[in-house]
Amino acid sequence: MLRIAVVGSGPSGIYAAQSLVEQSAVDDVRVDVLDRLPCPYGLVRYGVAPDHEKIKSLQNNLRTVLENGRIRFLGHVEVGPGGVSPEALTRLYHAVVYCVGATSDRRLGIPGEDLPGSFSATEFVSWYSAHPDCDPGAFVLGARSAVVIGAGNVAVDVARMLTRGADELRPTDVPQSALGALAASRVREVHMAARRGPSQARFTTKELRELGALPGADVTVDESELARDPVFADLSALPAPVRRNMEVLRGWAGRPLRPGARRLALRFYLRPVELLEREGRVGAVRFERTAPDGAGGVLGTGTYEEIEAQLVLRAVGYRGVPPPGLPFDPVTATVPHAAGRVLRAGAAAPGEYVAGWIKRGPTGVIGTNRPCAKETVASLLQDAPLLCARPVAPEPLDALRKLGLRPVTWQGWLAIERAEAELGRSLGRRSVKIPDWDGLLSAALGPA
């Protein structure tokens, strides 16, 4: 029997497990998908906005994989300090595939970035997605004006969540604490600011159009900022996705505001240089106006603008963090590898592999993880004859329990699902996420 551990139960980890059982010529392969959280699906559960029902439905496909008889989900298993060490894993399994994602955020590196009221977009996403590491009361939205820094889909998501009405979110699984805070929100203006031009924005047209469909908010675009983009005068030569974005933005330029509607302003050619303090917390963002440099980048112009903001959300990208016990390249923020094989001092480390963002960086969409995982699995299966010769534990679950861990099995996860459905019924809603560790573990394992 070939026993393999996959660390991480997001799409990259689940696709790796799927590839292992589908591609293996060894019928008796068994895969344990480990996760430090008691819930599977990674960013599909804790990163996709609650109003994106179609993307969240991908959980059904991932669920089918985890229900395969040769794949076992083991949640609430920390790899590293306080849990099972990477060295111990290599004694329990013939091979370990690390699919741990990119769990940190890139920083702006500007004065005032750590003022109260300034958060990474990931913190805000974790809050409205009920991640158990996030304080359910972290965001009390008393701000009048918010600034979202970034021009990708994450920036669009958080801007949309700030401007969407609570009644529109009630049918989703957003946690009750976040729903209450959003219902009481005083935010009337949201500014989404990008340092480059609209043709270089990373959001998709589908995400962009959703902003224009918000019933309680009006989108505004400064036509003079659009016109600074060198492609503005003639869109015909642009790739179709960029052309569609520009056409949507053009249609919003100069639109009047409806009385009482929230305002969502899309701004371009603004580079943040400082978060300004007002009464002990962030009160405004100071931007430098930029201009195209003719080579795809921007240059500072020496002119500045301040935008009032009592809440700032930084959506400028993810960054990998060093996984315990593995080599790490601080420049790329990834684990060095060759076709998924972990490299130690330039040589492939027997039985250690990577897939997903920790392998290639935070790029691509959810589906990009599938070919990435297949490449890694192909390398692992090439190594299988040597790996099978290694002695391993007869039952890794027993060994994990002897270490004092209380893994959440698939049955435990199903118990969490039932508890969330019951919570929703008690609130007159559909299934509602449990936002805290105690609640999740109590549902999955019973009293400690």
C-alpha positions as CSV (number, residue, x, y, z in Angstrom):
1,M,0.0,0.0,0.0
2,L,1.2,3.5,-0.9
3,R,0.2,6.0,1.8
4,I,0.4,9.7,0.9
5,A,-0.4,12.8,3.0
6,V,-1.7,15.9,1.3
7,V,-1.3,19.0,3.5
8,G,-4.1,21.4,2.7
9,S,-7.7,20.8,1.7
10,G,-8.2,23.7,-0.7
11,P,-8.6,23.1,-4.5
12,S,-4.9,22.4,-5.0
13,G,-4.8,19.8,-2.3
14,I,-8.0,18.1,-3.3
15,Y,-7.0,18.1,-7.0
16,A,-3.7,16.5,-6.0
17,A,-5.6,13.8,-4.0
18,Q,-7.9,13.2,-7.0
19,S,-5.0,12.9,-9.4
20,L,-3.2,10.4,-7.1
21,V,-6.1,8.0,-7.0
22,E,-6.9,8.5,-10.7
23,Q,-3.4,8.3,-12.2
24,S,-1.8,5.8,-9.9
25,A,-1.1,2.3,-11.4
26,V,-1.0,1.1,-7.8
27,D,-4.6,0.1,-6.9
28,D,-3.8,0.1,-3.2
29,V,-3.0,3.8,-2.8
30,R,-4.5,5.7,0.2
31,V,-4.5,9.5,0.6
32,D,-5.0,11.4,3.8
33,V,-5.9,15.1,3.1
34,L,-4.8,17.0,6.2
35,D,-5.9,20.5,7.2
36,R,-5.3,22.6,10.3
37,L,-8.9,23.8,10.1
38,P,-11.8,21.4,10.9
39,C,-13.4,22.3,7.6
40,P,-12.3,21.4,4.1
41,Y,-12.3,23.4,0.8
42,G,-9.8,26.2,1.7
43,L,-10.4,29.4,-0.1
44,V,-13.6,28.1,-1.7
45,R,-15.1,28.2,1.8
46,Y,-13.1,31.0,3.3
47,G,-12.2,33.2,0.4
48,V,-15.1,33.3,-2.0
49,A,-17.6,36.0,-1.3
50,P,-20.9,34.7,0.2
51,D,-22.9,36.3,-2.7
52,H,-21.0,34.3,-5.3
53,E,-23.2,31.2,-5.1
54,K,-22.0,29.8,-8.5
55,I,-18.3,29.8,-7.5
56,K,-19.1,28.4,-4.0
57,S,-21.0,25.6,-5.7
58,L,-17.6,24.2,-6.6
59,Q,-17.6,22.7,-3.1
60,N,-20.0,20.1,-4.5
61,N,-17.2,18.9,-7.0
62,L,-14.6,19.0,-4.3
63,R,-16.9,17.1,-1.9
64,T,-17.2,14.2,-4.5
65,V,-13.4,13.8,-4.4
66,L,-13.2,13.7,-0.6
67,E,-16.0,11.1,-0.6
68,N,-13.8,8.7,-2.6
69,G,-13.1,5.6,-0.6
70,R,-9.4,5.9,-1.0
71,I,-9.2,9.5,0.2
72,R,-9.7,10.5,3.8
73,F,-10.2,14.0,5.2
74,L,-8.4,14.7,8.5
75,G,-9.1,18.2,9.7
76,H,-7.8,20.0,12.9
77,V,-4.3,18.6,12.2
78,E,-1.6,21.3,12.5
79,V,1.6,20.6,10.7
80,G,4.4,22.3,12.6
81,P,4.7,23.6,16.2
82,G,1.8,22.3,18.4
83,G,0.9,19.6,16.0
84,V,2.7,17.0,13.9
85,S,6.2,17.9,12.7
86,P,7.1,17.5,9.0
87,E,9.8,15.0,10.1
88,A,7.1,12.9,11.8
89,L,4.9,13.0,8.7
90,T,7.7,11.5,6.6
91,R,7.7,8.6,9.1
92,L,3.9,8.2,8.9
93,Y,3.6,8.4,5.1
94,H,5.5,7.3,2.0
95,A,5.2,10.8,0.6
96,V,3.9,14.2,1.7
97,V,2.4,16.8,-0.8
98,Y,2.3,20.3,0.6
99,C,-0.6,22.4,-0.8
100,V,-0.6,25.2,1.8
101,G,-1.3,28.2,-0.4
102,A,-0.1,31.8,0.2
103,T,-1.4,32.8,3.6
104,S,0.0,36.2,4.1
105,D,-0.6,39.6,2.3
106,R,1.7,41.9,0.5
107,R,2.2,45.2,2.2
108,L,2.2,48.7,0.8
109,G,5.3,49.7,2.7
110,I,4.1,53.2,3.4
111,P,3.8,55.4,6.6
112,G,0.6,54.8,8.5
113,E,-0.1,51.4,7.1
114,D,-0.6,49.9,10.6
115,L,-2.9,52.6,12.0
116,P,-6.2,51.4,13.5
117,G,-8.8,51.2,10.8
118,S,-6.3,49.9,8.2
119,F,-6.6,46.2,7.3
120,S,-5.6,43.8,4.6
121,A,-8.4,42.8,2.4
122,T,-7.8,39.2,3.5
123,E,-8.7,40.1,7.0
124,F,-12.0,41.5,5.9
125,V,-12.7,38.5,3.7
126,S,-11.9,36.2,6.6
127,W,-14.3,38.1,8.7
128,Y,-17.3,37.9,6.4
129,S,-16.4,34.3,5.5
130,A,-16.4,33.2,9.2
131,H,-12.8,32.1,9.3
132,P,-12.3,30.8,12.9
133,D,-8.9,32.7,13.2
134,C,-10.8,36.0,12.8
135,D,-12.5,37.8,15.7
136,P,-16.2,37.8,14.8
137,G,-16.4,41.4,16.2
138,A,-13.3,42.6,14.4
139,F,-15.2,45.0,12.1
140,V,-17.6,47.5,13.5
141,L,-18.4,49.6,10.4
142,G,-18.8,53.0,11.9
143,A,-16.7,54.6,9.1
144,R,-18.4,57.0,6.7
145,S,-15.9,56.6,3.9
146,A,-13.8,53.6,2.9
147,V,-10.8,53.2,0.5
148,V,-10.0,49.9,-1.1
149,I,-6.5,49.9,-2.6
150,G,-6.1,47.6,-5.5
151,A,-7.7,46.7,-8.8
152,G,-8.1,42.9,-8.8
153,N,-11.1,40.7,-8.1
154,V,-10.4,40.7,-4.4
155,A,-10.6,44.5,-4.4
156,V,-13.9,44.3,-6.3
157,D,-15.2,41.7,-3.8
158,V,-14.6,43.7,-0.7
159,A,-15.8,46.9,-2.3
160,R,-19.0,45.1,-3.3
161,M,-19.5,43.7,0.2
162,L,-19.1,47.1,1.7
163,T,-21.8,48.6,-0.6
164,R,-24.2,45.6,-0.7
165,G,-27.3,45.9,1.5
166,A,-27.7,43.5,4.4
167,D,-31.1,42.3,3.1
168,E,-29.3,41.1,-0.1
169,L,-26.8,39.0,2.0
170,R,-29.4,37.5,4.4
171,P,-30.1,34.5,2.1
172,T,-26.3,33.7,2.0
173,D,-24.2,31.8,4.6
174,V,-22.5,35.0,5.9
175,P,-22.1,34.7,9.7
176,Q,-24.7,36.4,11.8
177,S,-22.2,38.7,13.5
178,A,-21.0,40.0,10.1
179,L,-24.5,40.4,8.8
180,G,-25.4,42.5,11.8
181,A,-22.4,44.7,11.4
182,L,-23.1,45.2,7.7
183,A,-26.7,46.1,8.4
184,A,-25.6,48.8,10.9
185,S,-22.8,50.1,8.6
186,R,-22.5,53.8,8.2
187,V,-20.3,53.6,5.1
188,R,-21.8,55.8,2.4
189,E,-18.8,56.1,0.1
190,V,-16.3,53.5,-1.1
191,H,-13.3,54.5,-3.3
192,M,-11.5,51.8,-5.1
193,A,-8.1,53.1,-6.1
194,A,-5.5,51.7,-8.6
195,R,-2.0,53.1,-9.2
196,R,-2.2,52.2,-12.9
197,G,-4.8,52.7,-15.6
198,P,-8.1,50.9,-16.3
199,S,-6.7,48.8,-19.2
200,Q,-4.2,47.3,-16.7
201,A,-6.7,46.4,-14.0
202,R,-6.8,42.8,-13.0
203,F,-10.5,42.4,-12.3
204,T,-12.7,40.4,-14.7
205,T,-15.6,41.9,-16.6
206,K,-18.1,39.6,-14.8
207,E,-16.9,40.9,-11.4
208,L,-16.9,44.5,-12.7
209,R,-20.5,44.3,-14.0
210,E,-21.7,43.1,-10.7
211,L,-20.8,46.4,-9.2
212,G,-23.2,48.2,-11.6
213,A,-26.0,45.8,-10.6
214,L,-26.0,46.7,-6.9
215,P,-29.5,48.0,-6.1
216,G,-28.4,50.3,-3.3
217,A,-25.2,51.8,-4.8
218,D,-24.2,53.9,-7.8
219,V,-20.8,53.4,-9.5
220,T,-19.0,56.5,-10.6
221,V,-15.9,56.8,-12.9
222,D,-13.9,59.9,-13.7
223,E,-13.8,60.2,-17.4
224,S,-10.7,62.3,-17.3
225,E,-8.9,59.4,-15.6
226,L,-10.1,56.9,-18.2
227,A,-8.8,59.3,-20.9
228,R,-5.3,59.2,-19.5
229,D,-5.0,55.6,-20.5
230,P,-3.2,55.5,-23.9
231,V,-5.7,53.0,-25.3
232,F,-8.8,55.0,-24.4
233,A,-9.2,56.6,-27.8
234,D,-9.2,53.4,-29.7
235,L,-10.2,50.1,-28.1
236,S,-10.2,48.0,-31.3
237,A,-6.8,46.5,-30.9
238,L,-7.2,45.5,-27.2
239,P,-7.6,41.8,-26.1
240,A,-11.3,41.1,-25.7
241,P,-11.4,40.9,-21.9
242,V,-9.6,44.3,-21.6
243,R,-11.9,45.9,-24.3
244,R,-15.0,44.7,-22.4
245,N,-13.7,46.2,-19.2
246,M,-13.1,49.5,-20.9
247,E,-16.5,49.5,-22.5
248,V,-18.2,48.9,-19.1
249,L,-16.1,51.7,-17.4
250,R,-16.9,54.1,-20.3
251,G,-20.6,53.4,-19.8
252,W,-20.4,54.5,-16.1
253,A,-18.5,57.7,-16.7
254,G,-20.5,60.8,-15.8
255,R,-23.5,58.9,-14.5
256,P,-25.6,60.9,-12.0
257,L,-26.0,59.7,-8.5
258,R,-29.4,58.6,-7.2
259,P,-30.6,60.3,-4.0
260,G,-29.8,58.2,-1.0
261,A,-27.7,55.7,-2.9
262,R,-24.2,54.7,-1.6
263,R,-21.4,55.8,-3.9
264,L,-18.8,53.5,-5.3
265,A,-16.1,55.5,-7.0
266,L,-13.5,53.6,-9.3
267,R,-10.3,55.7,-9.4
268,F,-7.2,55.2,-11.5
269,Y,-3.6,56.5,-11.6
270,L,-3.4,57.0,-7.9
271,R,-0.5,55.6,-5.9
272,P,-0.9,55.5,-2.1
273,V,2.0,57.2,-0.3
274,E,0.7,57.6,3.2
275,L,-2.2,56.8,5.5
276,L,-3.0,59.9,7.5
277,E,-3.9,59.8,11.2
278,R,-7.0,61.5,12.6
279,E,-7.8,61.1,16.3
280,G,-5.7,58.1,16.8
281,R,-6.8,56.1,13.7
282,V,-6.7,56.3,9.9
283,G,-8.6,59.3,8.7
284,A,-7.5,59.7,5.0
285,V,-5.2,58.3,2.3
286,R,-2.7,60.5,0.6
287,F,-2.2,59.5,-3.1
288,E,0.3,60.7,-5.7
289,R,-1.1,61.1,-9.1
290,T,0.6,58.9,-11.6
291,A,0.9,58.9,-15.4
292,P,1.7,56.2,-18.0
293,D,5.4,55.9,-18.7
294,G,5.0,54.5,-22.2
295,A,6.3,51.1,-21.2
296,G,3.4,49.6,-19.3
297,G,4.2,51.2,-16.0
298,V,3.6,54.5,-14.3
299,L,5.6,57.5,-13.1
300,G,4.9,59.8,-10.2
301,T,3.8,63.3,-11.3
302,G,4.5,65.1,-8.0
303,T,0.9,66.1,-7.5
304,Y,-1.1,64.7,-4.6
305,E,-4.7,64.1,-3.5
306,E,-6.2,63.1,-0.2
307,I,-9.3,60.9,0.1
308,E,-11.1,60.8,3.4
309,A,-11.3,57.3,4.8
310,Q,-12.0,55.9,8.3
311,L,-11.5,52.4,6.9
312,V,-8.8,51.3,4.5
313,L,-8.6,47.8,3.0
314,R,-5.4,46.8,1.2
315,A,-6.0,44.4,-1.7
316,V,-2.5,44.3,-3.3
317,G,-1.9,40.6,-3.4
318,Y,-1.0,37.4,-1.4
319,R,2.4,36.2,-0.4
320,G,3.5,32.7,0.7
321,V,5.0,32.2,4.2
322,P,7.7,29.6,5.0
323,P,6.1,26.2,5.7
324,P,7.6,24.6,8.8
325,G,10.5,22.4,8.0
326,L,10.7,23.1,4.3
327,P,13.1,25.2,2.3
328,F,11.8,28.6,1.2
329,D,12.8,31.2,-1.4
330,P,12.1,34.6,0.2
331,V,12.3,36.4,-3.2
332,T,9.5,34.3,-4.9
333,A,7.9,33.4,-1.5
334,T,7.6,29.8,-2.7
335,V,9.2,26.4,-1.9
336,P,12.1,25.6,-4.4
337,H,11.0,22.6,-6.5
338,A,11.6,20.8,-9.8
339,A,8.3,19.7,-11.3
340,G,6.8,19.6,-7.8
341,R,9.7,17.8,-6.1
342,V,10.9,19.8,-3.2
343,L,14.6,20.8,-3.6
344,R,17.0,20.9,-0.7
345,A,20.4,22.3,-1.5
346,G,19.5,21.9,-5.1
347,A,18.6,18.2,-4.9
348,A,15.2,16.5,-4.8
349,A,14.2,15.6,-1.3
350,P,12.8,12.0,-1.2
351,G,9.1,11.9,-0.5
352,E,8.5,15.7,-0.3
353,Y,6.4,17.6,-2.9
354,V,4.5,20.8,-3.4
355,A,1.5,22.0,-5.4
356,G,-0.6,25.1,-5.7
357,W,0.4,28.6,-4.7
358,I,3.3,27.6,-2.4
359,K,4.7,25.9,-5.5
360,R,4.1,28.6,-8.2
361,G,3.1,31.7,-6.3
362,P,-0.4,33.3,-6.0
363,T,-1.3,33.2,-9.7
364,G,-4.2,31.9,-11.8
365,V,-7.7,31.0,-11.0
366,I,-9.1,28.0,-9.1
367,G,-8.9,25.8,-12.2
368,T,-5.2,26.5,-12.6
369,N,-4.6,24.3,-9.6
370,R,-5.6,21.2,-11.6
371,P,-2.7,21.0,-14.1
372,C,-0.4,22.2,-11.4
373,A,-1.4,19.3,-9.2
374,K,-1.2,16.8,-12.1
375,E,2.4,17.8,-12.7
376,T,3.4,17.2,-9.1
377,V,1.5,13.9,-8.9
378,A,3.2,12.7,-12.1
379,S,6.6,13.3,-10.4
380,L,5.5,11.5,-7.3
381,L,4.2,8.5,-9.2
382,Q,7.5,8.3,-11.1
383,D,9.2,8.0,-7.7
384,A,6.6,5.5,-6.3
385,P,8.8,2.4,-6.6
386,L,11.4,3.9,-4.3
387,L,8.9,5.5,-2.0
388,C,7.1,2.2,-1.4
389,A,10.2,0.7,0.0
390,R,10.2,3.1,2.9
391,P,8.7,1.8,6.2
392,V,5.7,3.8,7.4
393,A,3.1,3.6,10.2
394,P,0.4,0.9,9.7
395,E,-2.3,3.5,10.6
396,P,-1.4,7.2,10.5
397,L,-4.6,8.2,12.2
398,D,-3.7,6.2,15.3
399,A,-0.3,7.7,15.3
400,L,-1.7,11.2,15.1
401,R,-4.0,10.5,18.0
402,K,-1.1,9.2,20.1
403,L,0.5,12.6,19.6
404,G,-2.4,14.1,21.4
405,L,-4.2,15.4,18.3
406,R,-8.0,15.2,17.8
407,P,-8.4,14.9,14.1
408,V,-11.8,15.8,12.6
409,T,-12.8,13.1,10.2
410,W,-15.3,13.4,7.4
411,Q,-18.1,12.4,9.7
412,G,-17.0,15.3,12.0
413,W,-17.2,17.7,9.0
414,L,-20.7,16.4,8.2
415,A,-21.7,17.1,11.8
416,I,-20.4,20.7,11.3
417,E,-22.6,21.0,8.2
418,R,-25.6,19.8,10.2
419,A,-24.9,22.3,13.0
420,E,-24.6,25.2,10.5
421,A,-27.9,24.2,8.9
422,E,-29.6,24.1,12.4
423,L,-28.0,27.5,13.2
424,G,-29.5,28.9,10.0
425,R,-33.0,27.5,10.8
426,S,-32.9,29.0,14.3
427,L,-32.2,32.4,12.8
428,G,-34.8,32.1,10.1
429,R,-32.1,31.8,7.4
430,R,-30.5,29.2,5.3
431,S,-27.3,27.5,6.5
432,V,-25.2,30.0,8.4
433,K,-21.4,29.5,9.1
434,I,-20.1,28.9,12.6
435,P,-17.4,31.6,13.0
436,D,-15.4,30.3,16.0
437,W,-13.1,27.4,16.9
438,D,-15.1,26.3,19.9
439,G,-18.3,26.1,18.0
440,L,-16.8,24.2,15.1
441,L,-14.9,21.7,17.3
442,S,-17.9,21.2,19.6
443,A,-20.0,20.3,16.6
444,A,-17.4,18.0,15.1
445,L,-16.0,16.3,18.2
446,G,-18.3,17.0,21.0
447,P,-17.2,18.5,24.4
448,A,-13.4,18.4,24.9
